[in-house]
Amino acid sequence: MMKKHSLLLLFIACMPLLSHAQINLNFGGKSPMRKLQIAEIAINSLYVDSVNEEKLVEDAIRGMLTSLDPHSTYTNAKETKAMNEPLQGDFEGIGVQFNMIDDTLLVVQPTLNGPSEKVGILAGDRIVLVNDTIIAGVKMERSDIMRRLRGKKGTKVTLGVIRKGVKGMLHFMVTREKIPVHTINAAYMLRPGIGYVRIESFGMKTYHEFMTAVDSLRRQGMQHLVLDLQDNGGGFLQAAVQIANEFLQEKDMIVYTEGREVPRQEYRARGNGRLQNIGVSVLVNEFSASASEIVSGALMDNDRGTVIGRRTFGKGLVQRPIDLPDGSMIRLTVAHYYIPSGRCIQKPYKKGEAKDYEQDLEKRFKNGEFTNADSIHFDNSQKYYTLKKKRLVYGGGGVMPDYFVPLDTMKYTRFHRQLAAKNIIIETYLKYTDAQRKSLRTTYKTFDSFIKEYEVPQSFIDKVLSEGKKQAITPKDDDELQRSIAHIRLQIKALVARDLWTMNEYFRVWNEDSDIVKKAIQIAEADTKQLSR
């Protein structure tokens, strides 16, 4: 994990407001820092209207960073806390998973053995009051609601709850606790001998979660692991290095970093990995970035595993966090990542042109790169070779998988995308599960019975189509309608499974129709057959 380093930054003291005659702007010297001091003092002291000095300084910092690369950023104290929390491994609060429905907080699930479950809060409850503040029906921002629910461990909060079938408001006193944030979404046996683990991000506790998961799968007979890093935007470098280490032989290169003022630092396998004899396939897509690319690139370049999916995002820049006194943070790019073959997978960018960089994925989609491998053009000046089998690979923009699996636009239709964009499917789903939660729990005692027997009712589909029609969203023909309905049914079945159980069951439903997962199963089955000979 990259250590946080402090940096002495320019600190401009608040000076008393002075008149013209009292201002002396002749500080001497020609350094850029001196100019910045003079500009800030002049604006704060002489500008015709009052200014917010804190915002002035923040805007100056942001302005400097936007002229650099797309990943050098500034976040204020609130933004920094929100950004870091998912990676720290836990937060302090009341422990509920919730959604907003009709401007009211609906509890989807209380955290198992968490503070809310302990006092009797149930799935389906509506939290309408936090201490003496009404949060329902007042169009309060989600961030403001979360701020009221979260707080230091040991502090108490009184919740007013409306529960179906119970008259009046129920009141619960909840003592806030540390709530774990899990970065492993799912871990189960895909097929006999084939385990599956999906990592959402690389946080402080990811490695330990990962090892717990794979140890369980090995006890169930896993011979080949499908490691799903799709949509994983990265996280801590150290977590990625620890996981890659489990598969590689001693001294195998995992990744190295190097920058103008940062000397080369290598991360190599220690030879103590417990998964060195397990087959592995890594699933990636266009949203797999940074730490995800380190893991997939390390296994590919060492000819250790098979990478399946679509070309990854292409983030090969290293940011050093610089903590500021007020809790804000600068994340400054100080080096590049290089995966074992020596290639940097950072995609091209022009300094100060963040908008063009942000539109890269949209351009890839329009160019056909998500649907046709032949549409992907590599930079011939960046040819590299894997370390053991000497296979040709390319630098300069993400990790191109060994097996390309196109995005199936026939499944996720234009009609479906429009319904999703207007939030029609999710809003209809929330109302459906809220009304049917008790019945669903009674009918499906086990996931096995659910996955075999449950079907999304036609009444739900009719409601989605009706709501879409109200907003002028209609399919172009019956073929698009039928393809859309099939995919919506799968989506809803997976969501119902998540709400009745966990994200693990969500992916057990969803993955059965995933083309990337199907390809991984095909490769893994061939691998396990070979191992059993």
Number of C-alpha atoms within 10 A of each C-alpha: 13 11 9 11 9 12 11 8 9 10 9 13 7 11 9 8 12 11 9 9 6 8 13 9 12 7 10 8 9 8 8 9 11 13 15 15 15 17 13 15 20 14 15 21 20 15 10 8 8 10 13 9 15 10 11 14 15 16 13 14 15 16 14 14 21 18 14 17 18 21 17 21 20 23 18 15 16 10 13 16 14 12 12 12 14 19 21 17 18 16 20 18 27 27 24 22 14 18 18 15 17 13 16 18 23 24 19 23 23 22 16 12 11 20 22 24 18 14 13 11 23 17 21 22 21 25 23 20 18 19 16 10 12 15 21 20 12 9 10 13 11 13 10 10 16 12 11 14 21 18 19 13 15 13 14 17 20 15 25 23 21 19 17 12 6 8 8 11 15 14 16 17 14 24 20 23 22 19 20 16 16 18 22 22 17 19 25 20 19 18 13 13 19 25 26 26 23 22 24 22 27 27 27 20 18 27 22 12 15 19 15 12 18 20 13 16 22 18 8 15 13 23 23 27 26 27 22 27 26 24 19 24 20 24 22 18 21 19 23 27 22 21 20 24 28 20 24 27 18 13 12 20 25 27 26 19 20 17 15 9 8 11 10 13 12 13 19 21 21 15 15 13 17 14 22 15 12 17 20 26 25 27 27 30 27 23 19 28 28 27 25 32 29 27 24 31 29 29 27 26 27 22 16 20 22 20 25 26 26 29 26 26 27 23 28 26 24 21 17 18 21 19 18 15 11 8 13 17 20 21 18 19 19 17 20 21 25 23 28 26 24 19 24 25 28 22 17 12 14 12 13 16 14 16 9 12 17 12 10 15 15 10 13 16 14 11 13 15 20 24 19 15 16 8 12 14 8 14 10 10 9 14 15 18 17 20 16 10 11 13 12 11 19 21 24 20 21 26 32 28 22 16 17 20 23 17 20 12 10 12 17 17 18 17 20 23 12 16 23 15 11 14 13 19 23 19 16 17 19 19 14 15 19 18 13 13 18 12 10 16 14 10 13 15 11 12 15 9 11 18 16 8 10 15 12 14 9 11 10 17 17 11 16 20 19 15 17 22 13 9 11 9 17 18 19 10 9 9 10 18 16 13 16 21 20 12 17 21 17 17 17 21 19 21 23 24 23 19 18 22 15 15 18 18 23 22 21 21 21 17 15 12 13 14 15 22 24 14 18 27 21 10 18 24 18 11 17 18 11 9 12 7 5
